[in-house]
């Protein structure tokens, strides 16, 4: 449990009775919180409120399960709940509590399940790296965009520089919303703002 920073969004695989899907998971206290939009996993949890959260560093698996594409996985029985789980992946088994909710965003209204998993068994093996975090991807993308911003300002491509700066700003806001705490995010924003000021 120590590998999970409180409040940071980690990309884990959620296994329910009939489905595997990536979810953004936040640890708070002794529970893991996530939300699900309507679909197979949400339906499973309503009927059979158990799940297994798996840690993987294989982006191919995350993408394939997100898009419901074929994925070669091996299975074994869970130890404490009535579900199968993915063999040889670090995992957290548990019972899931949920609450139905309605959210609104730029795409309209959507029904979701707000879920919390209380671990009944944690099998993370001796692993040295924490799970993938969505926040970390945004930090990396901010850095890449900053290098592109420097090129755009040097070449006096004003509109392109403003466009790239906007991407960095959106990335920064998303990084903070996902629980990112690395001081590099503030430094990148400072460098980006300075680049626009000195090369308007």
C-alpha positions as CSV (number, residue, x, y, z in Angstrom):
1,X,0.0,0.0,0.0
2,X,3.0,2.3,0.6
3,X,3.6,2.6,-3.1
4,X,0.4,4.5,-3.6
5,X,0.6,8.2,-2.9
6,X,-2.6,9.6,-1.4
7,X,-4.7,11.6,-3.8
8,X,-2.7,10.6,-6.9
9,X,-4.6,9.0,-9.8
10,X,-3.1,5.6,-10.9
11,X,-4.0,3.7,-14.0
12,X,-4.9,0.2,-12.9
13,X,-6.9,-2.7,-14.5
14,X,-10.2,-3.4,-12.9
15,X,-11.4,-7.0,-13.3
16,X,-15.1,-7.7,-12.6
17,X,-17.2,-10.8,-13.3
18,X,-17.2,-10.5,-17.1
19,X,-14.9,-7.6,-18.0
20,X,-11.5,-6.1,-17.7
21,X,-11.0,-2.3,-18.1
22,X,-8.5,0.4,-17.2
23,X,-9.7,2.8,-14.4
24,X,-8.2,5.8,-12.7
25,X,-7.8,4.8,-9.1
26,X,-7.2,7.0,-6.1
27,X,-6.1,5.7,-2.7
28,X,-7.6,7.4,0.3
29,X,-7.0,5.8,3.7
30,X,-7.4,2.1,3.4
31,X,-9.7,2.2,0.4
32,X,-9.3,2.6,-3.4
33,X,-11.8,4.9,-5.2
34,X,-12.8,5.1,-8.8
35,X,-15.7,5.8,-11.0
36,X,-17.3,3.9,-13.9
37,X,-19.5,5.0,-16.8
38,X,-22.3,2.8,-17.9
39,X,-21.1,-0.4,-19.4
40,X,-20.1,-4.0,-18.7
41,X,-18.1,-3.3,-15.6
42,X,-20.7,-1.1,-14.0
43,X,-23.4,-3.7,-14.7
44,X,-21.2,-6.4,-13.2
45,X,-20.6,-4.5,-10.0
46,X,-24.3,-3.8,-9.5
47,X,-25.0,-7.5,-9.8
48,X,-21.8,-8.9,-8.2
49,X,-20.0,-6.2,-6.1
50,X,-16.5,-7.6,-6.1
51,X,-13.4,-6.6,-8.1
52,X,-9.7,-7.1,-8.5
53,X,-7.4,-4.2,-9.2
54,X,-4.3,-5.2,-11.2
55,X,-1.0,-3.3,-11.5
56,X,0.5,-3.5,-15.0
57,X,3.2,-1.4,-16.7
58,X,2.2,-2.9,-20.1
59,X,0.5,0.0,-22.0
60,X,-0.5,-2.5,-24.7
61,X,-2.8,-4.3,-22.2
62,X,-4.2,-1.0,-21.0
63,X,-5.1,0.2,-24.5
64,X,-6.5,-3.2,-25.7
65,X,-8.7,-3.5,-22.7
66,X,-9.9,0.1,-23.0
67,X,-10.9,-0.5,-26.6
68,X,-12.3,-4.0,-26.1
69,X,-9.7,-5.5,-28.4
70,X,-8.4,-9.1,-28.1
71,X,-5.9,-9.5,-25.3
72,X,-3.9,-12.6,-24.3
73,X,-4.3,-13.1,-20.6
74,X,-4.0,-16.1,-18.2
75,X,-6.4,-16.6,-15.4
76,X,-6.4,-18.0,-11.9
77,X,-8.9,-18.0,-9.0
78,X,-8.9,-15.1,-6.5
79,X,-8.1,-16.1,-2.9
80,X,-10.7,-14.1,-1.0
81,X,-13.6,-13.2,-3.4
82,X,-15.7,-15.2,-6.0
83,X,-13.8,-14.0,-9.1
84,X,-11.0,-15.0,-11.4
85,X,-8.0,-12.7,-11.6
86,X,-5.1,-12.2,-14.1
87,X,-2.3,-14.6,-13.4
88,X,1.2,-13.2,-12.5
89,X,0.1,-9.6,-12.1
90,X,0.3,-7.7,-8.8
91,X,-3.3,-7.3,-7.5
92,X,-5.7,-6.1,-4.9
93,X,-8.8,-8.2,-4.3
94,X,-11.9,-6.8,-2.5
95,X,-15.5,-6.0,-2.1
96,X,-16.9,-2.9,-3.9
97,X,-19.4,-0.4,-2.5
98,X,-21.0,1.9,-5.0
99,X,-23.3,4.8,-5.4
100,X,-25.1,5.8,-8.6
101,X,-24.7,9.4,-9.7
102,X,-25.4,11.7,-12.7
103,X,-22.7,13.9,-14.0
104,X,-22.6,16.7,-16.6
105,X,-19.7,17.8,-18.7
106,X,-19.1,19.2,-22.2
107,X,-20.4,16.0,-23.7
108,X,-23.7,16.1,-21.8
109,X,-25.1,14.0,-19.0
110,X,-23.9,10.6,-18.1
111,X,-24.8,8.0,-15.4
112,X,-21.8,6.8,-13.4
113,X,-21.0,4.5,-10.4
114,X,-18.9,6.0,-7.7
115,X,-17.1,3.0,-6.3
116,X,-14.8,2.2,-3.4
117,X,-12.9,-1.1,-3.1
118,X,-12.0,-2.3,0.4
119,X,-9.0,-4.7,0.1
120,X,-9.5,-8.2,1.4
121,X,-6.1,-9.4,0.0
122,X,-3.1,-7.5,-1.4
123,X,-0.6,-9.4,-3.5
124,X,1.9,-6.9,-4.9
125,X,5.0,-9.0,-4.7
126,X,8.4,-7.3,-4.2
127,X,8.1,-4.6,-6.9
128,X,10.3,-1.5,-7.0
129,X,8.2,0.8,-9.2
130,X,4.8,2.3,-8.3
131,X,1.9,1.7,-10.8
132,X,1.5,4.0,-13.8
133,X,0.0,7.3,-12.9
134,X,-2.0,9.4,-15.4
135,X,-0.4,12.5,-13.8
136,X,3.1,11.4,-14.8
137,X,2.1,11.1,-18.5
138,X,0.9,14.7,-18.4
139,X,4.1,15.9,-16.8
140,X,6.1,14.2,-19.6
141,X,3.9,15.7,-22.3
142,X,4.3,19.1,-20.8
143,X,8.1,18.7,-21.0
144,X,7.9,17.6,-24.7
145,X,5.6,20.6,-25.5
146,X,8.0,22.9,-23.8
147,X,10.9,21.9,-26.1
148,X,8.5,22.5,-29.1
149,X,7.6,25.9,-27.6
150,X,11.3,26.9,-27.6
151,X,11.6,26.1,-31.3
152,X,8.4,28.0,-32.2
153,X,9.4,31.1,-30.3
154,X,13.0,31.1,-31.7
155,X,11.5,30.9,-35.2
156,X,8.9,33.6,-34.3
157,X,5.9,31.4,-35.1
158,X,3.6,33.4,-32.8
159,X,0.4,31.5,-33.4
160,X,2.0,28.1,-33.1
161,X,3.8,29.2,-29.9
162,X,0.5,30.4,-28.4
163,X,-1.1,27.1,-29.4
164,X,1.7,25.0,-27.8
165,X,1.6,27.2,-24.6
166,X,-2.2,26.5,-24.4
167,X,-1.4,22.8,-24.5
168,X,1.2,23.1,-21.7
169,X,-1.3,25.1,-19.6
170,X,-4.1,22.5,-20.1
171,X,-1.5,19.7,-19.3
172,X,-0.5,21.5,-16.1
173,X,-4.1,21.9,-14.9
174,X,-4.8,18.3,-15.7
175,X,-1.6,17.2,-13.9
176,X,-2.7,19.0,-10.7
177,X,-6.2,17.7,-10.9
178,X,-4.8,14.1,-11.1
179,X,-2.8,14.7,-7.9
180,X,0.6,15.4,-9.4
181,X,2.9,17.1,-6.9
182,X,6.3,17.2,-8.7
183,X,7.8,20.7,-8.6
184,X,8.9,20.3,-12.2
185,X,5.3,21.1,-13.2
186,X,5.7,24.6,-11.8
187,X,9.1,25.0,-13.4
188,X,7.8,24.0,-16.8
189,X,5.0,26.6,-16.5
190,X,7.5,29.2,-15.5
191,X,9.8,28.4,-18.4
192,X,6.8,28.4,-20.8
193,X,5.5,31.8,-19.6
194,X,9.0,33.3,-19.8
195,X,9.5,31.9,-23.4
196,X,6.3,33.7,-24.5
197,X,7.3,37.0,-22.8
198,X,10.8,37.1,-24.2
199,X,9.8,36.0,-27.7
200,X,6.3,37.5,-28.2
